[in-house]
């Protein structure tokens, strides 16, 4: 049955292939060849349907994808680099030390890395489904200043493809102005793979956003947030936030550690309040 279907598909598509050129024709030929290959293996229907859909989807995305400039590709690679570095840090479970444990179970841990410095890791569970959390952190990122007192403003400077953006963030001064106003220019990369979402980023340079008067240009990254449905409770989301920041300027390490760990705990509290509304 499957070999016959493959031949029929090839015959139907032949006259269309004659009218196609370049990459589109190559893509159609690739799909036809894939059908023939799968037919010779004769797997179950669910297997080959899944494989063809997946490969067809990949080919379609490549057909629709516009070419990127050299500069845009550089930003895309920076975002991917931030993502990979962040995940490698999180995968290593050794040597994490507890910084803070809140009464609701929110936890901040830290460790020192030779090539990065001190990094902080927030582990929380949010009583909202993953899509709601993802939408707030990615789709509505420019509204973060409305609900997170640690953030004064987030502005998207440029979107590159589906996954990469360049942002300018202004951090609010801490109470008592212990840490004065900082700002960041970052490249951010967001990926969804099945039930897991990863939002990664790192500092970058962007000609249209030079250093701003009244702000110290700080640096961050690699940093990321990982979102996953809580096992056994898909309406709740486990959020892991890896934070790595160089605030620049002269600041005692004890103050930096206290500010950054408290920033993560406060973020979780304000995120819950935002989602509840």
C-alpha positions, 0 to 999 in steps of 0.5 A: 500500500505504501509503495503504491501511495509513494508512486502516486504522489510522485506522478501527481507532483511531476507536472508541478515540478516541471514548473518549479525552479531553484530551491523550491524545486529542490525542496519538492524533489527532496520530499518525493525522495524521502517518501520513496525511501520511507516506502522501502522501509515500510514502517507503521503509518504513524511513523512515516507520517510524523517523519514526512510532516517534520521534514516537510515543515523544515523545508517549508521554513527554509523556503520562507526564511529570508537571508540574513546579513552578516551583522544579523547572523553575528547576533543570531550566533551570539544568542545561540552561544548564550543559550548553549553556555547557559545550559552547560552551566545548569547541567552541572549540578556540582558545587552549588551553594544555597544563598536564600530559601524563601518561606514558599520554597523559592530558592536561590543558589550560587557558584563561582565559575573560572571564566564567568565569575559568580552566577546565581540560580533561581528555582521556583514553581509558578501556579500558571501554565507554561504558555502564560508564563512564556507569553509574559516573559517573551511576547510581553517583555516590553511591559516588564517595567509595569510590574517588576520594580527592579526594571525601569524599561525594556525596549526591543531595538531590533527583531532578527528572524523568529527567535532573536531580538536586541534589547535595551534594558534600564534597571531601576536604582536599588532602595537607598541608591546602594546600586545606582541606575544601570542599563544593558544592551543584550541579544536574546534568543528564545527556543521552544522544544516540545514542552521546554522553553529556553530564554537565553541572552548575553550583553552585546554592542549595538551602534544605535544604542551608545552609553546613556547619560545617567546610567552605567553600562553593565554587562550580563550573560550568559543568562537564561530562563528555562520553563517546564511544566511541573511533572504531574501538574501541567497547569503549573510551571517550573522556572529556573533562572540563571543570572550572571551580571557584572554591574561595573563600577566599584561595589563590595562583593557582599552588596552585589551578592545580596542585591542579585539574590534578592532581585531574583526572589523579588522577581518571582514574587512580582511575576506571580502577582502579574500572572494572577491579574 
